Amino acid sequence: MRTNTKLTGRVIFKGKPGYEAARKNWDPHTDRFPKVFVFAQRTQDVANAIKWARINNVPIRPRSGRHALEPNLSQVNGGIVIDVSEMKKIMLNKKNNTVVVETGNRVGRIVDTLARQGFIAPFGDSPTVGIGGITLGGGIGPLQRTTGLISDNLLELEMVDAKGRVIRANKKRNSDLLWASRGGGGGNFGVYTKYKFKVLRSPAKATVFSITWPWEQFEKVVKKWQVWAPNASTKLGSELTVGPKRGGNVSMLGLYLGSKREALRQLAPILRVGTTTKRTIRSLPYIEATKFLLAPDPVLTQKFSNQFSSGFGRRPFPNSAYKVMREFLTKAEGGTPAGFFFLNWGGAIKRIAPKATAFYWRNAKFYVEWNSSWVKPSHAARNIALARNTRKKLQPYIVGSYINVPDQGIKHSGPVYYGKNYPRLRRVKAKYDPKNVFNNPQSIPPAKVRI
């Protein structure tokens, strides 16, 4: 390695103008004090930054959309943050139904660009999440029962490895890296710069729905949802949220890729539950439907800090699980985004075998996450403990955890995030990053080579 490698791109050292703005993440709880930020403009800037970090013995953190939900994932004190958010090209090939995107794009920008051209780009619950990170962890959202996970649509990638070499992976070349990048999580193998996805044609219209119930009815609504939603049409994606007891409610947001008439037929069982306080069910042009679901989301910076945890439900919760939910929601701070979030599973996700990609948890009925939120730093410890203790109490009713909604309270997290794919991921890590240059608190360690 040459010792004269210089940092290129837009470089901001600690103490220089722009540093404070560069430091702000979506969740203030994760802000740190890196030595330097490199806002890469091209792949070579990423390579130079990695080489410079190796020469200067500085820890590396890649960053795409600033939505890391735990500390020390996309920033680290005294480290270098390689931020790809200014690499934003989108190249759609209508003939082949593929799109190449640079990894600095935010999900909403890709969804919007493709929808205008008549194509579906899968998304989660926020337009400001970076495509770089969401893809690597799997990429869940309301369209997943039709399109599969975001990572299921990944055909090819470009990544810079620990030596600053540009590596391309697809089914024919470095296919093990493609496999690992479809659910193996960010920050493990290198810094990704480009993705090629297959895309589907969008319908002209879609039916969106937003329904709310009073908080007191959360048990009966969740009970019905857990039986109804996993068995609804695979064209129907449903997100169910239960807020804190103080000031919260129960709300269901989603879409049906079809007519309003058919959507109403699908929704009928859940609409009969309890007494809804608001019902919006509308047929919209597809691009408007995406805007309905991807409400504006603050990037910099929301005032709430959060502690998340997550898992997958293989069967409906028994009554004992609702006791745990109620206790959590009663203790959660009112007036915050704290609560439970459920997403229906199945369809296209289940059609891929658990070992066919790094994303293992394919056979669930639903996904569940919960988060406690706070504003005052003095409330942090209490809320972190609340979320993590709730995980312990819910353990009998869930399997696994979603790497994009990490919980650093999980000990021996590898098999929890990756199931039976963890040993293979460690072997891929040993091949592409044997010295564990890319690491964070829950990253994949390289497999030990047998001699």
PyMOL commands that set and color helices and strands:
alter all, ss='L'
color gray80, all
select helices_A, chain A and resi 19-23+28-30+43-55+107-116+131-137+144-147+150-153+175-181+215-231+260-271+286-293+319-331+347-349+377-397+414-432
alter helices_A, ss='H'
color red, helices_A
select strands_A, chain A and resi 10-13+36-39+60-63+80-83+90-93+98-102+119-120+154-160+166-169+191-198+200-201+205-214+236-242+249-256+278-285+305-313+339-344+366-374
alter strands_A, ss='S'
color yellow, strands_A
deselect
rebuild
show_as cartoon
